[in-house]
Amino acid sequence: MSLDHFSTNRLAAERLRDDHLADLVALHLDPEVSRFLGGVRSAETTKTYLATNMAHWDAHGYGLWAMRTKDGAFAGRAGIRHILVDGVDEIEIAYTFKRDFWGQGLASEIAGALTEIGLSRLELSSLIGLVSVEHGASRRVLEKADYLFEKTTAHHGEDVVIYRIRR
């Protein structure tokens, strides 16, 4: 079972690789996009981020995907990855789209797909969504995908909420 590629109604996902760097740099340099991601990231920071997330694939067999529209345009990134929260190794779903693609329901579409992959194909016992307390749109995406609010905590100095879904 290879998870290198999958698709939804409107998106095609491909395993993160070196040639996605320029698209990721542009995504992370947008202050609106990065507002809930800990702020704008330099090209150098994004290069490290890409290397870290490619290593996650090698270690776990899943990770972040680059998202493209059916006509091939880069739309953002999304994935399933290990994250340390309050000292516990959790597995989160994550999604970030370019501003041009906001408000079209793509986050909900990909959240559903990631949840299905995580719980059914990878047979993980649970998944979390970790979202800035103030990020109402992302919270609604998780609620619509049947994630349940679990707690508020601090992560990298930011107030976040944790939502969880169980298999």
Secondary structure in CASP SS format (residue, H / E / C, confidence):
PFRMAT SS
TARGET T0000
AUTHOR 0000-0000-0000
METHOD secondary structure of the structure
MODEL  1
M C 1.00
S C 1.00
L C 1.00
D C 1.00
H E 1.00
F E 1.00
S E 1.00
T C 1.00
N C 1.00
R C 1.00
L E 1.00
A E 1.00
A E 1.00
E E 1.00
R E 1.00
L C 1.00
R C 1.00
D H 1.00
D H 1.00
H H 1.00
L H 1.00
A H 1.00
D H 1.00
L H 1.00
V H 1.00
A H 1.00
L H 1.00
H H 1.00
L H 1.00
D C 1.00
P H 1.00
E H 1.00
V H 1.00
S H 1.00
R C 1.00
F C 1.00
L C 1.00
G C 1.00
G C 1.00
V C 1.00
R C 1.00
S C 1.00
A H 1.00
E H 1.00
T H 1.00
T H 1.00
K H 1.00
T H 1.00
Y H 1.00
L H 1.00
A H 1.00
T H 1.00
N H 1.00
M H 1.00
A H 1.00
H H 1.00
W H 1.00
D H 1.00
A H 1.00
H H 1.00
G C 1.00
Y C 1.00
G C 1.00
L E 1.00
W E 1.00
A E 1.00
M E 1.00
R E 1.00
T E 1.00
K C 1.00
D C 1.00
G C 1.00
A C 1.00
F E 1.00
A E 1.00
G E 1.00
R E 1.00
A E 1.00
G E 1.00
I E 1.00
R E 1.00
H E 1.00
I E 1.00
L E 1.00
V E 1.00
D C 1.00
G C 1.00
V E 1.00
D E 1.00
E E 1.00
I E 1.00
E E 1.00
I E 1.00
A E 1.00
Y E 1.00
T E 1.00
F E 1.00
K C 1.00
R H 1.00
D H 1.00
F H 1.00
W C 1.00
G C 1.00
Q C 1.00
G C 1.00
L H 1.00
A H 1.00
S H 1.00
E H 1.00
I H 1.00
A H 1.00
G H 1.00
A H 1.00
L H 1.00
T H 1.00
E H 1.00
I H 1.00
G H 1.00
L H 1.00
S H 1.00
R H 1.00
L C 1.00
E C 1.00
L C 1.00
S C 1.00
S E 1.00
L E 1.00
I E 1.00
G E 1.00
L E 1.00
V E 1.00
S E 1.00
V C 1.00
E C 1.00
H C 1.00
G H 1.00
A H 1.00
S H 1.00
R H 1.00
R H 1.00
V H 1.00
L H 1.00
E H 1.00
K H 1.00
A C 1.00
D C 1.00
Y C 1.00
L E 1.00
F E 1.00
E E 1.00
K E 1.00
T E 1.00
T E 1.00
A E 1.00
H E 1.00
H C 1.00
G C 1.00
E E 1.00
D E 1.00
V E 1.00
V E 1.00
I E 1.00
Y E 1.00
R E 1.00
I E 1.00
R E 1.00
R C 1.00
END
